[in-house]
Amino acid sequence: MNHNSTSFRWLLLASLTLMTSLCTEANPKGTKNVLLGTSPRKGSTGKSYRQATGEAILQNGQVTGVRITNRGHYSTDTKVGVVFSGGGGSGASGKAELRLNSVGMEPATLFWLEVKGVQITNPGSGYTSPPTVTFVVQ
């Protein structure tokens, strides 16, 4: 066994130990589900692990949609809102549509939320350029 494979095994073991220690709960099958918790990364906000990003789509001065450029990663108990700013107009609002994602690792499964889209609840008016889309933890 070379040094690289030993280092990799220790890193894998440390990662699995950390994940299983995060907010675990038993399920009926006896395996564990790991819920993604707050990130220790510097600059993270609230319970966000990785901030989602998107670009507003305009038609006739109104926001008609959002193209998701990064789905982000959020803990399973996080609520995510959408804020539109700039672009010369006002009044646009939307609701973040989230989906549960997971990756299975025996004997644990890691769960997180990600943004799958934005439902426009008010297109606003008067936009001359796409407003900035910001996903905020509520």
Sine and cosine of phi, psi and omega as CSV:
sin_phi,cos_phi,sin_psi,cos_psi,sin_omega,cos_omega
0.00,0.00,0.79,-0.62,-0.01,-1.00
-1.00,0.01,0.14,-0.99,-0.05,-1.00
-0.88,0.48,-0.63,0.78,-0.02,-1.00
-0.90,0.44,-0.68,0.73,-0.02,-1.00
-0.94,0.34,-0.54,0.84,0.07,-1.00
-0.92,0.40,-0.69,0.72,0.03,-1.00
-0.89,0.46,-0.66,0.75,0.00,-1.00
-0.89,0.45,-0.69,0.73,0.01,-1.00
-0.89,0.46,-0.66,0.75,0.03,-1.00
-0.92,0.40,-0.64,0.77,0.03,-1.00
-0.90,0.43,-0.69,0.72,0.03,-1.00
-0.88,0.47,-0.70,0.71,0.02,-1.00
-0.89,0.46,-0.70,0.72,0.02,-1.00
-0.89,0.45,-0.65,0.76,0.02,-1.00
-0.90,0.43,-0.71,0.70,0.01,-1.00
-0.91,0.42,-0.62,0.78,0.03,-1.00
-0.90,0.44,-0.69,0.73,0.02,-1.00
-0.89,0.45,-0.71,0.70,-0.03,-1.00
-0.91,0.42,-0.65,0.76,-0.02,-1.00
-0.96,0.28,-0.32,0.95,0.04,-1.00
-0.99,0.10,-0.24,0.97,0.02,-1.00
-0.98,0.19,0.93,-0.37,0.25,-0.97
0.61,0.79,0.88,0.47,-0.05,-1.00
-1.00,-0.04,0.42,-0.91,0.07,-1.00
-0.54,-0.84,0.59,-0.81,0.00,-1.00
-0.99,0.17,0.59,-0.81,0.12,-0.99
-0.94,-0.34,0.14,-0.99,-0.09,-1.00
-0.86,0.51,-0.39,0.92,0.00,-1.00
-0.99,0.13,-0.10,1.00,0.02,-1.00
1.00,0.02,-0.09,1.00,0.08,-1.00
-1.00,0.08,0.06,-1.00,-0.03,-1.00
-0.92,-0.39,0.59,-0.81,0.13,-0.99
-0.95,-0.31,0.78,-0.63,0.00,-1.00
-0.96,-0.30,0.83,-0.55,0.02,-1.00
-1.00,-0.09,0.78,-0.63,-0.04,-1.00
-0.89,0.46,0.79,-0.62,-0.04,-1.00
-0.97,-0.24,-0.20,-0.98,-0.01,-1.00
-0.89,0.45,0.68,-0.73,-0.01,-1.00
-0.97,0.23,0.66,-0.75,0.11,-0.99
-0.98,0.18,0.00,1.00,-0.04,-1.00
-0.89,0.45,0.68,-0.73,0.05,-1.00
-0.89,0.45,0.71,-0.71,0.04,-1.00
1.00,-0.03,-0.05,1.00,0.03,-1.00
-0.96,0.29,0.50,-0.87,-0.03,-1.00
-0.90,-0.43,0.66,-0.75,0.03,-1.00
0.82,0.58,-0.76,-0.65,-0.01,-1.00
-0.97,-0.23,0.30,0.95,-0.03,-1.00
-0.97,0.25,0.75,-0.66,0.08,-1.00
-1.00,0.04,-0.72,0.69,0.07,-1.00
-0.56,-0.83,0.82,-0.57,-0.09,-1.00
-0.93,0.37,0.72,-0.69,0.11,-0.99
-0.96,0.27,0.40,-0.92,0.06,-1.00
-0.69,-0.73,0.42,-0.91,0.03,-1.00
-0.35,-0.94,0.21,-0.98,0.01,-1.00
-0.82,-0.57,0.76,-0.65,0.00,-1.00
-0.94,0.33,0.58,-0.82,0.07,-1.00
-0.94,-0.34,0.81,-0.59,-0.04,-1.00
-0.95,-0.32,0.55,-0.84,0.15,-0.99
-0.53,-0.85,0.86,-0.52,0.00,-1.00
0.80,0.60,0.69,0.72,0.08,-1.00
0.97,0.24,0.17,0.99,0.02,-1.00
-0.84,-0.55,0.49,-0.87,0.06,-1.00
-0.99,0.15,0.89,-0.46,-0.03,-1.00
-0.96,-0.27,-0.17,0.99,0.00,-1.00
-0.01,-1.00,0.04,-1.00,0.06,-1.00
-0.70,-0.71,0.80,-0.60,0.12,-0.99
-1.00,0.02,0.88,-0.48,0.00,-1.00
-0.97,0.23,0.84,-0.55,0.01,-1.00
-0.98,-0.22,-0.33,0.94,0.07,-1.00
-0.46,-0.89,0.87,-0.50,-0.09,-1.00
-0.95,0.31,-0.32,0.95,0.01,-1.00
0.95,0.32,0.09,-1.00,0.08,-1.00
-0.66,-0.75,0.80,-0.60,-0.01,-1.00
-0.74,-0.68,0.51,-0.86,0.06,-1.00
-0.90,0.43,0.40,-0.92,-0.14,-0.99
-0.93,0.37,-0.24,0.97,0.02,-1.00
-0.97,-0.23,0.29,0.96,-0.06,-1.00
-1.00,-0.05,0.63,-0.77,0.17,-0.99
-0.96,-0.27,0.72,-0.69,-0.07,-1.00
-0.88,-0.47,0.78,-0.63,0.05,-1.00
-0.94,-0.33,0.17,-0.99,-0.01,-1.00
-0.82,-0.57,0.73,-0.68,0.04,-1.00
-0.82,-0.57,0.73,-0.68,0.07,-1.00
-0.95,-0.32,0.76,-0.65,0.00,-1.00
-0.63,-0.77,0.52,-0.85,0.02,-1.00
0.98,0.21,-0.23,-0.97,0.04,-1.00
0.99,0.10,0.02,1.00,0.08,-1.00
1.00,0.10,-0.14,0.99,-0.01,-1.00
-0.90,-0.44,-0.24,-0.97,0.02,-1.00
-0.39,-0.92,0.25,-0.97,0.14,-0.99
1.00,-0.03,-0.15,0.99,-0.02,-1.00
-0.93,0.36,0.66,-0.75,0.08,-1.00
-0.53,-0.85,0.34,-0.94,-0.02,-1.00
-0.35,-0.94,0.18,-0.98,0.00,-1.00
-0.85,-0.53,0.81,-0.59,0.02,-1.00
-0.94,0.35,0.76,-0.65,0.09,-1.00
-0.99,-0.15,0.86,-0.51,-0.08,-1.00
-0.94,-0.33,0.44,-0.90,0.12,-0.99
-0.71,-0.70,0.51,-0.86,0.04,-1.00
-0.99,0.11,0.75,-0.66,0.05,-1.00
-0.82,-0.57,0.37,-0.93,-0.02,-1.00
-0.42,-0.91,0.31,-0.95,0.14,-0.99
-0.68,-0.73,0.76,-0.65,-0.05,-1.00
-1.00,-0.01,0.73,-0.69,0.06,-1.00
-0.64,-0.76,0.93,-0.38,-0.02,-1.00
-0.87,0.50,0.74,-0.67,-0.02,1.00
-0.99,-0.10,0.44,0.90,-0.08,-1.00
-0.78,-0.62,0.37,-0.93,0.10,-1.00
-0.80,-0.60,0.73,-0.69,0.01,-1.00
-0.99,-0.12,0.80,-0.60,0.00,-1.00
-0.91,-0.42,0.56,-0.83,0.12,-0.99
-0.42,-0.91,0.30,-0.95,0.10,-1.00
-0.98,-0.19,0.53,-0.85,0.12,-0.99
-0.65,-0.76,0.41,-0.91,0.00,-1.00
-0.98,0.17,0.84,-0.55,0.03,-1.00
-0.98,-0.19,-0.28,0.96,0.01,-1.00
0.06,-1.00,-0.04,-1.00,0.04,-1.00
-0.74,-0.68,0.79,-0.61,0.12,-0.99
-1.00,-0.01,0.88,-0.48,0.01,-1.00
-0.97,0.24,0.88,-0.48,0.01,-1.00
-0.99,-0.13,-0.37,0.93,0.10,-1.00
-0.47,-0.88,0.87,-0.49,-0.05,-1.00
-0.96,0.26,-0.20,0.98,-0.05,-1.00
0.92,0.39,-0.22,-0.97,0.01,-1.00
-0.33,-0.94,0.31,-0.95,0.10,-0.99
0.98,0.17,0.21,0.98,-0.01,-1.00
-0.97,0.24,0.78,-0.63,0.04,-1.00
-0.97,-0.24,-0.25,0.97,0.10,-1.00
-0.52,-0.85,0.37,-0.93,-0.03,-1.00
-0.88,0.48,0.78,-0.63,0.07,-1.00
-0.94,0.33,0.36,-0.93,0.08,-1.00
-0.96,0.30,0.70,-0.71,0.04,-1.00
-0.97,-0.23,0.82,-0.57,0.03,-1.00
-0.82,-0.57,0.78,-0.62,0.08,-1.00
-1.00,-0.08,0.82,-0.58,-0.08,-1.00
-0.87,-0.50,0.62,-0.79,0.09,-1.00
-0.99,0.17,0.80,-0.61,-0.04,-1.00
-0.98,-0.19,0.00,0.00,0.00,0.00
